[in-house]
């Protein structure tokens, strides 16, 4: 190992320890402190050999192989900041990113992984999340990760190998799951979806847990059988790159003109709009939101029953139900 590698590794270790202390102070893994060791051991910088930082003139590329020592130092330090990192752009559009570490920590805790669980990750990204899961489970073969883009899966595979992990990395449509690797005890998605893919339920064991971004929230479902699941949203907001796949289109923007400025600025109200898109127009959503005491995300849930999925407020059998795709 050369002086350059030694210097980088030493700085990375110090920055990683600082990141762990920051997440620790935030209480992200208080319910399952075993994740602290995974974040302390898995080197995030190996999964982001380059990334992009937004600036006034567009994106600045930070690169671990830069000939400038100062640039390499900025790259390492940035890799361990508690922020999401843009890792892949196409024509100015963000295709892939490494999520904010503290959010990853909260999601992994909420997934409630147990020893021996088989886990499917939808949205391979850089491979960092799969490495955290593999480290926690102590067995690479218990983790499967999938992404649509061959370039993303190939780089994730390389990053994982560099960090000493070799879980199966599959190229394909994550909404279809990975039936050849089923059954799964846990499914975690790191990309936003418009609904709960029915294929996931069929690939889960009874009692499995699914954690997926939906409508700027994080939905935690318990699977009853191949056609039934139910659960609630976590209280916190979550914003992810949409899942890409054949025939999947971006939802149209909803006009908020005519609504009170306060409502337009409230994240919980915008969550309700996203969750009920196509079922409630903005004025009706605003009336409900005010009438029900401005509910936060934790009061909403989703039920999947065969081909039908519905979102609800407070009670899956209550008066407020909205069909999901």
N, C-alpha and C positions, 0 to 999 in steps of 0.2 A: 504493500500500500504506500503510495507516494504522500509527500507532504500536503499536496492539494486535497487528497482524499481524507487524510487525517484531520486537516483543518475543517473541512466541510462536515465530516461526521461529528466532530466535537461541537461545532456550532449547532448542528441539527439536534444533537442530544440535549443541549442546554435549552434550545427553543422549544423542543418537545416537552421537556419537564415543565417549562413555564406555561405552556398551553394546558397541560394536565392540571396544574395548580389553579389556573383560571376556571376551567370547567368544574373542578372540584369545589371551588368557592361558590359557584353558581348552584351547586346541589343537583346537577344533572343526573348523576348516577347514584344518588343517595339510596334508592330502593334496590339497587343491584350493583354494589361496588366492585364486583368482579370485572366490570368493563373498564375500570380505572387501569388495570394492568394491561389490557389490550391497547388502550390509547397510549400508555407509557412505552410500550414495546414496539408497536408497528410504526415504521418510519414513513410519515406522510410524504416527505420530499421525494421519495423514490417513485411515488405515484403521480407526481406532477413535475416531470423533468422540464416542462415549460408550462406557462400559463399566461393569461392576459389580465391586465389591470386597466380598468376604464380611467381615462383622463380627458382633459379638455379637447385634445386633438384626436380622440378615438382611443383605441386600445394600445397599451404598451406591452410588449412581449418580454417576459422575464424567463431567462433560460439558464439552466444549471451548467451548461457547457460554455458559457460566455468566456471569452479571453480576458475580460475585465474583472479583477478580483472583487471590486466594489459591487458590480452587477451580480456576481455569484452570491455575495453575501446578502444582497437585497432579495434574491430568489429564495434563499434558504429561510430567511426571516419571514418573508411573505408566506411561505408554505406552511408555517406554523401559527399564523394569525388565525383568530377565530372568525373567519369570514369564508363565504363561498368563493371558489376560484373558477373563473372561466377557462376551460381547457380546450375547447374546440369551437371554432367559428367558421361559418360559411357565408360569404357575401354579407358580413356584418350581423348575421343571425347566430345566436347562441345555440349550439347543438348539444353540448355536453359540459358538465361542470363537476367540480368536487364540492360537495355540500358543506355548509358551515359545521365544523366539528362538534360544537355544543348541541346543535340540532340532531346530528347523527347520534350522539350519545343518548339524547332523550328518546329518539326513535328506537334505538337498540334496547334500551331499558324497557320501553313500552311493548316491545315485541315479546318479552318474557321468555327468552330462550332458555332451555334446560339442557343438561348434559345428554348427549345422544340424539338431539333433535336434528332432523333433516330440514334444511332451510333453502328456499328458493328466493333469490334476489332478482327483481325485475328492474333493469337499468344498471348495467355493469359500470358505467362511468369510467373512472380511472382504475377501478379494482380495489380501491382503498377500503370501502365498506365490506367487500367480500373477505379481504385480509383480516379485518377486525373480527368478523364472524368466525373465520377459520381458526384464528388465534384463540378465541373464546372457547370454541368447541374442541380444539386440540386434534382435529381430524379434517383435512382438506376435503375429503370425499363427502362429508356431510353437507357441504355448501355447493350450491349451483347458482351461477349468475348468467343472465341473458341480456343481450342488447341487439337492436336491429342492425346497426351499422358494423360491417366487417372491420373497418378501420378502428372502431372503438373497442371491439372485442379483442382484436389482435394486440393493441397497445395495452389493454387491461391484462391480458395473459402475460405479456412481457414484464409489466410492472409487478405483478404477483410473483412471478418467478424470481425477479431481482430481490424481492423481500422474503423469499424462501417458501412461498406457497404455490400450490398447483391444483386449485379446485377446478372442476369442469367449467369452462367459459363457452357458452353457446351463442351462436349467431342466429337470431330469429325474432319473431314478433312476440314480445313479452306477454301480450294479452292472451296468447294461446298457451302460455305456460311451457313446461318442458315435460310432457307426459312420460318420456322414456326414463326420466330420473325420479318420477313420483313413486310412492306417495310422500307428501311433505307434511311436516308438523308445524312449520312456520313459512309464511310468504311475506316478504317486505318489498315494497315498490319505492323506488327513489325517483319517480317521475309521476307527473299528474295525469289522472285518468278521468273521463267523464262519467264512468260507472264502474261497477265491480264485474270483471270478466267472469262469466260463468264457468269457463274452463278451469279457473283456479280452484273452485270448490270441488270439482270432480277429481282434482289431483291432490286433495288434502285428506288426511286422516280425520275421523270424527274428533272434535275437540281442538282441532288445529286453530291457530290464530293468524289472522291476516292484518297487516298494517299497511295502509295505502293512502297517499295523498288524494284528496277529492275536494274540489271546490274551495281551494285555499285552506283546507283543514286536513287533519290526519284522522282517518277512520280506522278504528280497531274492531275487527269482526271476529266472532267465534263461530266456527263452522260446525253445524250439527250433522250434516251428511252432504252427499254430492249435489244436493239441490237447495239446501237451506243454510242460511247464516244470518247473524244479527249482531249489531254492536253500535257503539256510540263514538262520537268524535272526541278527540283529546281537546283540552281547552285552548291550546296554543295554535297560532297561525302557522302555515307552512306554504311556501311558494316554490314550485319545482318546474323544470322544463317539461312540457307535455310529452306523453308517450307518443312516439311516431309509429306508423304502421299503414298498411294498405287501406286506402279509402278513408283515412282518418283526417278530418278537416279541423281547422281552428274555429272555435265558436265565434260568432259575430259579437262585436261590442254592443253593449246595452246602453241606451241613452238615459242619463240620469237628470236631464233637464226637467225643471219643474219641481224637483224634490228639494226639501230644505238643505241648506249647505251642511248643517251638522250631520245629517244622515249620510250625505255623500262622502263625508270624511271618516265615517265610522267603519272600521274593519269588520266588526260583527255583522253590520248591515250588508256590506258588500259580499260577505260570505253567504248570507241568506239569498241574495240575488243570484250568486253563482250556483248555489245548490238547487234553486227552484227555477233555473233558466228554462223557459218554454212553458212552465206551469203557472207562474205568477208574473204579471207585469210589474215594473218598478213601483207604481202607486199602490197596488195591492200588497206588495211585499212590505212597503213602508208602513201601511196601515196595520198589518199584522205585527210588525216589529214593535211598533209603539204600543199596540194593544196588549202584547204579551210581555211588556216590561223590558224591551231591548235584550232579548236572550243572547247569551254568548254561545260559542261553538259547543261547549259541553252539554248543552240541552238537546242537541240534535243527534239523530241516529239514522241507521239504514237497515232495512230488512230485505234479504234476498229470498225469494220463494219461487223456485223453478225458473221460468223464463222472465218472471216479473221481479223488479227491484223498486223499492220506494224509500224515499227519505221521509223523516217525520220529526216533529217537535215534541219533546217530553215523553210521549207515549206512542209505541208502535201501533196501538189500536185506537189512538186518540183522533181528534177532529182534523189535525193538520197533517196531511199525507200528500206527497208529491211523487209522481212516477219518475224514475230514472231511466236512461236509455237501456 
